[in-house]
Amino acid sequence: MESSKPAFIYTAAAFLGALALWELTARFSGWSAQIFPGPGAVLASLIELTGNGTLIRHSIASLYRVTAGFYLAMFLGIPLGMCLGRCKPLRLMINPVIHFLRPISPLAWIPLSMLWFGIGDLPAIFLIFLSSFFPLLVATTIAVRSINPVYFQVANNFNFSRLESFTKIMVPATIPAIVTALRLSITIAWLVVVAAEMIAVQSGLGYLILDSRNALRMDYVMVGMVVIGVIGLLLDYIMRQLMNIESAAWGTLGHK
Amino acid sequence: MGHILIENLNKEFIERRQHKRDKEGRPESDRTVTVLEDLDLEFEAGEMVCILGPSGCGKSTLLRIIAGFEQPSSGRVLQDGRQLSKPSPDNIFVYQHNGLLPWMTVWQNIELGIRRLEDPVEQEETIQEYIDMVELEGFEHHYPHQLSGGMQRRAELARALVVNPEMLIMDEPFSGLDFLTHMKMREEVVNMHLYLGKTILLVTHNIDDALIMGDRVVILSGRPAQVKLNRKLDFPHPRDPKTAPKLQELREEIFFMLGVSYAV
């Protein structure tokens, strides 16, 4: 039965249920509070780490790396994907290389990226770049190739310049697919940044988790995990706002 | 303007069949398919030419070659003595469906035709004039998917006409429309033709469309397409095959020619 209760009530109920389960497990599993801290302890640590600025510092460090790597992937992957989609010889040349490199996990690049870029932000940014570059590139290539050829005929018929074909056909036709790819790849990028930070850097949420483990502070580890989840939600929310651009491009805004 | 001469036109393409297997399991060899063979046709300027023929006979290929979207294997198409080889705004193609750019409103789509016009006031007035002509007032800022099939075709017609082309090339412009919309669109295209006098090439499956609209009816045979009938129709508009005995006669002849033994 369709209920008239607002949707957030269900979301809140699910989160409360998860919290209760967590609390019960912490209390009755037999693990000590050091190994399995309950929600109360984690909340206290969360307040502590927020108060002394640690959490903000690490979050900003992680977000900076994701933003840098992700923008790099966008500005290289999407244009290259457009070229590959339109130019068959280029596609025949480059596609096999891409499909060879694509299944190699970004984490497999950690040793090389540390050697090449040293310790610091660069290797992490490089890994983020790798993780989002290939999905964006492939999605854009496919999006361009699946543009209805009729639209290019219209472009020829109305004497479009190359620039016009690009701005009036290729960009609007591929926006929906590219926005979807952006949503998917920001999630992957966020997964990868945490892993990268466990190895090559001295800051970021991944580092916070690793460092807290070494100090046997499982409450801090859990704070790190919670914050990663919350920021992941926020990133997805931001990317979902891009859907409005997609809708605007195709005029489906009024149809939701 | 708009005299069309088609000389010795041939179109072949190679059908890839390597992925198919014959009875012994060997890959089949590619084969050449002839779509158009030694086609000679001449249309007078300002004529409405209706092209009929069985499905897959190459009618659409012929239109795409005339529009310059495809190149013939040999032969040529001359427009007022000049060879046609590439698409140009002189000859606007009107599609079966979805020819409008879906990410642009009706207004923006029609604007495409005169986007280089320098005077913005003149541009705006012209667009509005054509929107009024196809009776889409109030839908200027709708997107194609918000319009009915008939309205989409009318918007596309406006986009084609605003360019003031020499020729319109229409590939089954009424297919997929409901009966009443079909009748109404047909009437509108006839009126538009009588009023503007542009050369129109129109492919259709509907024999009555051809008889009611055409100044000339061309019937192509099945693949490879050759001209089976090329007849000028000198009947005044509005026409009705049911009351004009000569049209009725021709109608039966065409049905017979297309392989139906009696007119429906």
HADDOCK unambig.tbl for C-alpha pairs under 7 A between the chains (distance, minus, plus):
assign (segid A and resid 150 and name CA) (segid B and resid 99 and name CA) 6.75 0.50 0.50
assign (segid A and resid 151 and name CA) (segid B and resid 101 and name CA) 6.80 0.50 0.50
assign (segid A and resid 153 and name CA) (segid B and resid 69 and name CA) 6.87 0.50 0.50
assign (segid A and resid 156 and name CA) (segid B and resid 87 and name CA) 5.87 0.50 0.50
assign (segid A and resid 156 and name CA) (segid B and resid 88 and name CA) 6.99 0.50 0.50
assign (segid A and resid 157 and name CA) (segid B and resid 87 and name CA) 5.03 0.50 0.50
assign (segid A and resid 157 and name CA) (segid B and resid 88 and name CA) 5.06 0.50 0.50
assign (segid A and resid 157 and name CA) (segid B and resid 89 and name CA) 5.50 0.50 0.50
assign (segid A and resid 157 and name CA) (segid B and resid 92 and name CA) 6.35 0.50 0.50
assign (segid A and resid 158 and name CA) (segid B and resid 88 and name CA) 6.52 0.50 0.50
assign (segid A and resid 158 and name CA) (segid B and resid 89 and name CA) 5.21 0.50 0.50
assign (segid A and resid 158 and name CA) (segid B and resid 113 and name CA) 6.43 0.50 0.50
assign (segid A and resid 159 and name CA) (segid B and resid 88 and name CA) 6.28 0.50 0.50
assign (segid A and resid 159 and name CA) (segid B and resid 89 and name CA) 6.57 0.50 0.50
assign (segid A and resid 172 and name CA) (segid B and resid 103 and name CA) 6.56 0.50 0.50
assign (segid A and resid 249 and name CA) (segid B and resid 103 and name CA) 5.21 0.50 0.50
assign (segid A and resid 250 and name CA) (segid B and resid 102 and name CA) 6.11 0.50 0.50
assign (segid A and resid 250 and name CA) (segid B and resid 103 and name CA) 4.20 0.50 0.50
assign (segid A and resid 251 and name CA) (segid B and resid 103 and name CA) 6.31 0.50 0.50
assign (segid A and resid 251 and name CA) (segid B and resid 143 and name CA) 5.90 0.50 0.50
